[in-house]
């Protein structure tokens, strides 16, 4: 049985509702840290619970967690631990989603999960304390990234335009492009030329020449390419 240690932490701003998480995973397959923004948690304890969920997802994706693993999860949130152990009531949908995801992993991969409450923001030289403090810092840094609602609007627009899609993993969505770079470049250039240069490539080149963004030598190279294609 593979023994794995996971240390998690989350940072939550009650004013902006922005939140971030970090986790540190150590297993026979190696050690690795992960971090990222959280999907609009209700409060700090929900954020801490999401951090544990995301840590498990990262562990499987990175190949650090495998079937029948024995996992020790360390968190500074007694509430998050109680929720996931079933000792506290999952009082909102975010808690219930987290519990369902973790229970699904345990059932599917025959995992053994143990939880340990560790005080946050402590001083010490041992590896556990250093890892916990590292997670504290990364979670707080991640919280300062653009607010989830801003990112959500951008991603939703990209989805509507047919540029990206996603796969759901618990409380997280992993997005990926569904349009090739060359196809996107053609669409982008066509729209830009129509909207800003009266659908004229001559106007586009003239603009860059006037702004001194293109040299005479580059213009000659462009003419040479045009001549070669005739």
C-alpha positions, 0 to 999 in steps of 0.5 A: 500500500502506498503511503501519502501525506497531503498538506493543504491550506486556503486563504479567503477574503470575506469582503471580496469573496476571493479565495485561493488554495495550496497543497503539498503532496509527498508520496513514493512517486515524488513530492510536488506543490500545487495552487490555484484560485477557488470557485467562490466558496461561501466562507473560509471553512468551505475554502479549506474543504475545497483545498482538500478536494483539489489536492486529491484531484491534483494527486491523481492527475500528477500520478502521485496518488494511486489505487489502494493508497493510504493517505494522511491529510493535514489541514488547519481547519477542524470544520473541513476535517469534520465535514469530510469525516462525516462527523459534522453536518454538510450544511450547504451544497458546496460541502455536500459536493465535496463530500460526494467527490471524496467518497466517490474517490474512496469507493472507486480507488479503495483509498484509506483516508486519515485526517489530522488537524494541524495549527496554522501559521506556526513556527518551526524547523521541521518539514511538516511546519515548513510545508504548512507555511509554504502552503499558507503563503501560496494560498494567500498569493493565489487569493490576490489573483483576478476574482473568480467572477471576472475569470468566469465571465471571460471563460464563459465568453470563450465557451460561447465563441467555441474556443474552449471546453472543459472537464469537471473534476469535483469542484474544479473545471479543467479548461482546454482549447477546442480550436487550433492556433492557426484557425484562431489566428485567421479568425482574429485577423479577419475580425480585426481587419474588418473592424479596424482597417475597413477590411483592407490589408493595405490599410493594415500595412500602411498603419504599421508603416506610419507607426514605424512598427515595420521596416522597409526591409520587412516590407520588401520581404512581404512583397517577395512572399507575394510575388512568389505566391503568384 
